[in-house]
Amino acid sequence: MRQILTILLAVLVIGCDTAPQQRLTTFPPQAPGKARFYFYRELSPYMGLEWTEVSLNEVAMGSVAPGAVIYRDVAPGLYEVEVRSDRLYPNQFKMVAVEAGTSTYVRVDSQPFWGQSGVAWWGNTFVVAIVDPVIARQQIEGLRQSDG
């Protein structure tokens, strides 16, 4: 009985996501003279259900939910890709140089047990990974497109 209640509660929590979202099919054309960043999170029961904010050079670009993808068109340049995280993690953020007409895919991963000691644990640890475009397109296929 306890397992059934736990499963029902998990389904209800997942269903509480109220941000405007749509199933991913196609993205609008990239703005001329701009580079595009895609930020996404795969859906996994081990990664938690929290949204996390992503930033470029300390400027918030939006928040990414598990199982969702957002995109932003930016000026060409050098960017530090960051994610809000309660704990620090080695090589957590990445530096990326982007040119006009390019697309950069950033997967946000959760490190659910990082910093855990004994039975006491708090917070969420997120890291970013720059993913090869061929692999990233496969990973975001079927994710929800979100306004972030």
C-alpha positions in Angstrom: 0.0 0.0 0.0 2.8 2.4 0.9 4.5 1.8 -2.5 1.2 2.6 -4.3 0.8 5.9 -2.4 4.4 6.8 -3.2 3.9 6.2 -6.9 0.6 8.2 -6.9 2.3 11.1 -5.1 5.2 11.1 -7.7 2.7 11.1 -10.5 0.8 14.1 -8.9 4.1 16.0 -8.4 5.1 15.5 -12.0 1.7 16.7 -13.1 2.0 19.9 -11.2 4.4 21.5 -13.7 2.5 24.6 -14.8 5.0 26.4 -17.0 3.9 26.8 -20.7 5.3 23.9 -22.5 4.7 22.0 -25.8 6.0 18.8 -27.2 9.3 19.4 -29.1 8.8 19.2 -32.9 10.7 22.1 -34.5 12.3 25.3 -33.4 11.8 28.6 -35.1 14.6 29.8 -37.4 17.7 31.1 -35.7 18.0 34.9 -35.7 20.4 36.3 -38.4 23.8 37.1 -37.1 23.2 35.2 -33.8 24.4 32.0 -32.2 21.9 29.7 -30.5 22.1 27.9 -27.2 19.9 24.9 -26.4 19.7 24.1 -22.7 18.0 20.8 -21.8 17.5 18.2 -19.1 16.8 14.6 -19.7 14.0 13.0 -17.6 15.3 10.5 -15.1 14.0 9.3 -11.8 17.5 9.7 -10.3 17.9 13.4 -11.4 15.2 15.0 -9.2 12.2 17.2 -10.3 13.7 20.6 -9.5 14.0 23.3 -12.1 17.3 25.1 -12.3 18.3 28.4 -13.7 20.9 28.6 -16.5 23.0 31.7 -17.1 25.5 33.0 -19.7 28.1 35.3 -18.3 26.1 35.7 -15.1 22.9 36.8 -17.1 19.9 34.5 -16.5 18.6 32.8 -19.6 15.8 30.9 -18.0 15.1 27.8 -16.0 15.2 24.2 -17.2 12.9 21.5 -16.0 13.5 17.8 -16.1 12.4 16.5 -19.5 12.4 20.0 -21.1 14.5 22.1 -23.5 14.8 25.9 -23.9 16.7 27.9 -26.4 18.2 31.4 -26.6 19.7 33.3 -29.5 22.7 35.4 -28.5 25.4 37.6 -30.0 28.6 35.8 -31.1 31.2 35.8 -28.4 32.8 34.0 -25.4 30.4 32.8 -22.8 30.7 31.1 -19.4 27.8 28.7 -19.2 26.6 28.4 -15.6 23.8 26.7 -13.7 22.3 27.5 -10.3 23.4 24.9 -7.8 23.4 24.6 -4.1 26.8 22.9 -4.0 30.0 23.3 -5.9 31.2 20.5 -8.2 34.5 20.1 -10.1 34.4 21.7 -13.5 30.7 22.5 -13.0 30.6 25.4 -15.5 32.0 25.6 -19.1 33.5 28.4 -21.3 32.3 28.3 -24.9 33.1 30.5 -27.9 30.2 30.8 -30.3 30.0 32.2 -33.8 27.0 33.5 -35.8 24.9 30.7 -37.3 26.2 28.0 -34.8 24.2 26.0 -32.3 25.6 24.9 -28.9 23.8 22.2 -26.9 24.1 22.3 -23.2 22.8 19.4 -21.1 22.1 20.2 -17.4 22.9 17.2 -15.3 22.1 16.6 -11.6 24.6 15.1 -9.2 22.0 13.9 -6.7 24.3 12.5 -4.0 27.2 14.9 -4.3 28.1 16.3 -0.9 26.0 13.8 1.0 27.5 12.8 4.3 25.9 10.2 6.5 22.2 10.6 6.6 22.2 14.4 6.4 22.0 16.0 3.0 20.6 19.2 1.6 20.4 21.0 -1.7 20.8 20.1 -5.3 24.0 20.0 -7.3 23.8 20.7 -11.0 26.5 20.7 -13.7 26.6 21.6 -17.4 28.0 19.5 -20.2 28.5 20.7 -23.8 27.2 17.9 -26.0 28.0 17.0 -29.6 25.2 18.2 -31.8 24.4 14.8 -33.3 24.1 13.2 -29.8 22.2 16.2 -28.4 19.6 16.2 -31.1 18.9 12.6 -30.3 18.7 13.4 -26.6 16.3 16.3 -27.0 14.0 14.4 -29.3 10.7 14.1 -27.5 11.5 16.5 -24.7 9.0 19.3 -24.0 9.9 22.7 -25.3 9.5 25.2 -22.5 9.6 29.0 -22.3 11.9 28.6 -19.3 
